[in-house]
Amino acid sequence: MMRKKLISLLLNTLVLVSLGTAVSGCSTIEGAGKDLEKAGEAIRDAARNANS
């Protein structure tokens, strides 16, 4: 049950971050790198919160 909830949370976070990235339309490689870094941080934070 907990594993299913964690996977669901991570997938939802990934979808939201992906949509946010697509909407913001990063136009440079540097911008894309920053967006990917933010996505990684969001996923990490979601995983930490799910384990609490």
PyMOL commands that place a pseudoatom at each C-alpha (Angstrom):
pseudoatom trace, name=CA, resn=MET, resi=1, chain=A, elem=C, hetatm=0, pos=[0.000, 0.000, 0.000]
pseudoatom trace, name=CA, resn=MET, resi=2, chain=A, elem=C, hetatm=0, pos=[2.729, 2.493, 0.958]
pseudoatom trace, name=CA, resn=ARG, resi=3, chain=A, elem=C, hetatm=0, pos=[4.779, 1.575, -2.120]
pseudoatom trace, name=CA, resn=LYS, resi=4, chain=A, elem=C, hetatm=0, pos=[1.771, 2.141, -4.385]
pseudoatom trace, name=CA, resn=LYS, resi=5, chain=A, elem=C, hetatm=0, pos=[1.192, 5.541, -2.796]
pseudoatom trace, name=CA, resn=LEU, resi=6, chain=A, elem=C, hetatm=0, pos=[4.843, 6.520, -3.244]
pseudoatom trace, name=CA, resn=ILE, resi=7, chain=A, elem=C, hetatm=0, pos=[4.863, 5.479, -6.904]
pseudoatom trace, name=CA, resn=SER, resi=8, chain=A, elem=C, hetatm=0, pos=[1.643, 7.384, -7.517]
pseudoatom trace, name=CA, resn=LEU, resi=9, chain=A, elem=C, hetatm=0, pos=[3.045, 10.482, -5.835]
pseudoatom trace, name=CA, resn=LEU, resi=10, chain=A, elem=C, hetatm=0, pos=[6.267, 10.318, -7.844]
pseudoatom trace, name=CA, resn=LEU, resi=11, chain=A, elem=C, hetatm=0, pos=[4.418, 9.848, -11.140]
pseudoatom trace, name=CA, resn=ASN, resi=12, chain=A, elem=C, hetatm=0, pos=[2.053, 12.719, -10.399]
pseudoatom trace, name=CA, resn=THR, resi=13, chain=A, elem=C, hetatm=0, pos=[4.979, 14.955, -9.494]
pseudoatom trace, name=CA, resn=LEU, resi=14, chain=A, elem=C, hetatm=0, pos=[6.812, 13.998, -12.676]
pseudoatom trace, name=CA, resn=VAL, resi=15, chain=A, elem=C, hetatm=0, pos=[3.761, 14.768, -14.810]
pseudoatom trace, name=CA, resn=LEU, resi=16, chain=A, elem=C, hetatm=0, pos=[3.261, 18.155, -13.158]
pseudoatom trace, name=CA, resn=VAL, resi=17, chain=A, elem=C, hetatm=0, pos=[6.904, 19.095, -13.535]
pseudoatom trace, name=CA, resn=SER, resi=18, chain=A, elem=C, hetatm=0, pos=[6.905, 17.972, -17.174]
pseudoatom trace, name=CA, resn=LEU, resi=19, chain=A, elem=C, hetatm=0, pos=[3.844, 20.057, -17.919]
pseudoatom trace, name=CA, resn=GLY, resi=20, chain=A, elem=C, hetatm=0, pos=[5.368, 23.036, -16.168]
pseudoatom trace, name=CA, resn=THR, resi=21, chain=A, elem=C, hetatm=0, pos=[8.521, 22.676, -18.226]
pseudoatom trace, name=CA, resn=ALA, resi=22, chain=A, elem=C, hetatm=0, pos=[6.569, 22.406, -21.468]
pseudoatom trace, name=CA, resn=VAL, resi=23, chain=A, elem=C, hetatm=0, pos=[4.478, 25.453, -20.637]
pseudoatom trace, name=CA, resn=SER, resi=24, chain=A, elem=C, hetatm=0, pos=[7.451, 27.589, -19.655]
pseudoatom trace, name=CA, resn=GLY, resi=25, chain=A, elem=C, hetatm=0, pos=[9.157, 26.668, -22.931]
pseudoatom trace, name=CA, resn=CYS, resi=26, chain=A, elem=C, hetatm=0, pos=[12.791, 26.891, -21.965]
pseudoatom trace, name=CA, resn=SER, resi=27, chain=A, elem=C, hetatm=0, pos=[14.589, 28.230, -25.038]
pseudoatom trace, name=CA, resn=THR, resi=28, chain=A, elem=C, hetatm=0, pos=[18.215, 27.521, -24.119]
pseudoatom trace, name=CA, resn=ILE, resi=29, chain=A, elem=C, hetatm=0, pos=[20.273, 24.556, -23.033]
pseudoatom trace, name=CA, resn=GLU, resi=30, chain=A, elem=C, hetatm=0, pos=[21.023, 26.363, -19.778]
pseudoatom trace, name=CA, resn=GLY, resi=31, chain=A, elem=C, hetatm=0, pos=[17.294, 26.841, -19.176]
pseudoatom trace, name=CA, resn=ALA, resi=32, chain=A, elem=C, hetatm=0, pos=[16.648, 23.170, -19.892]
pseudoatom trace, name=CA, resn=GLY, resi=33, chain=A, elem=C, hetatm=0, pos=[19.352, 22.167, -17.409]
pseudoatom trace, name=CA, resn=LYS, resi=34, chain=A, elem=C, hetatm=0, pos=[17.809, 24.342, -14.724]
pseudoatom trace, name=CA, resn=ASP, resi=35, chain=A, elem=C, hetatm=0, pos=[14.372, 22.866, -15.426]
pseudoatom trace, name=CA, resn=LEU, resi=36, chain=A, elem=C, hetatm=0, pos=[15.723, 19.328, -15.157]
pseudoatom trace, name=CA, resn=GLU, resi=37, chain=A, elem=C, hetatm=0, pos=[17.460, 20.202, -11.910]
pseudoatom trace, name=CA, resn=LYS, resi=38, chain=A, elem=C, hetatm=0, pos=[14.189, 21.564, -10.477]
pseudoatom trace, name=CA, resn=ALA, resi=39, chain=A, elem=C, hetatm=0, pos=[12.377, 18.408, -11.609]
pseudoatom trace, name=CA, resn=GLY, resi=40, chain=A, elem=C, hetatm=0, pos=[14.943, 16.240, -9.837]
pseudoatom trace, name=CA, resn=GLU, resi=41, chain=A, elem=C, hetatm=0, pos=[14.590, 18.282, -6.670]
pseudoatom trace, name=CA, resn=ALA, resi=42, chain=A, elem=C, hetatm=0, pos=[10.797, 17.981, -6.780]
pseudoatom trace, name=CA, resn=ILE, resi=43, chain=A, elem=C, hetatm=0, pos=[10.983, 14.212, -7.179]
pseudoatom trace, name=CA, resn=ARG, resi=44, chain=A, elem=C, hetatm=0, pos=[13.540, 13.940, -4.367]
pseudoatom trace, name=CA, resn=ASP, resi=45, chain=A, elem=C, hetatm=0, pos=[11.386, 16.054, -2.063]
pseudoatom trace, name=CA, resn=ALA, resi=46, chain=A, elem=C, hetatm=0, pos=[8.275, 14.027, -2.898]
pseudoatom trace, name=CA, resn=ALA, resi=47, chain=A, elem=C, hetatm=0, pos=[10.104, 10.803, -2.106]
pseudoatom trace, name=CA, resn=ARG, resi=48, chain=A, elem=C, hetatm=0, pos=[11.338, 12.192, 1.206]
pseudoatom trace, name=CA, resn=ASN, resi=49, chain=A, elem=C, hetatm=0, pos=[7.854, 13.391, 2.141]
pseudoatom trace, name=CA, resn=ALA, resi=50, chain=A, elem=C, hetatm=0, pos=[6.342, 10.008, 1.243]
pseudoatom trace, name=CA, resn=ASN, resi=51, chain=A, elem=C, hetatm=0, pos=[8.786, 8.220, 3.522]
pseudoatom trace, name=CA, resn=SER, resi=52, chain=A, elem=C, hetatm=0, pos=[7.926, 10.461, 6.485]
for i in range(1, 52): cmd.bond("trace and resi %d" % i, "trace and resi %d" % (i + 1))
show_as sticks, trace
zoom trace
